[in-house]
Amino acid sequence: MQGMTVDEAVSHLSAVNVLQPVLFCTDGQYFVKLDNTSMHIHEPSCFADCIEFLLQIFFVFDVQYPAELDKLLEIVLSVPHTSLLTAELCPTFTRAFRECLLSWRQGRIKNPADHTLNVFHSAGVPL
């Protein structure tokens, strides 16, 4: 979504029928798209805060997790939040999580949960 305005990103995600709610980033700021609305995540301390906000949206609006992501979200929730706040580990978690989601969306992997476990273990993310 780099180089897009928030409105352009929301329109693009709508046009490609992305499952919602969805977390997206444009110009270094994170948002959650739900229907045709974007919700800005103000000053997250790390990427884990963005994931936490996304999960809260699922809960508040009583939205069913996509079946493909159910196990993946369990794994992410099992990572101790305090360990993600360390300056060294937050970028590692962010890269690992993004890599897993991107690989899944591009069809390179079928099971994002197993892939996430392998990436997290190799990156040293405590589970």
Secondary structure, 3 states (H helix, E strand, C coil): CCCCCHHHHHHHHHHCCCCCCEEEEECCEEEEEECCEEEECCCCCCHHHHHHHHHHHHHHCCCCCCHHHHHHHHHHHHCCHHHHCCCCHHHHHHHHHHHHHHHHHCCCCCCHHHHHHHHHHHHCCCC
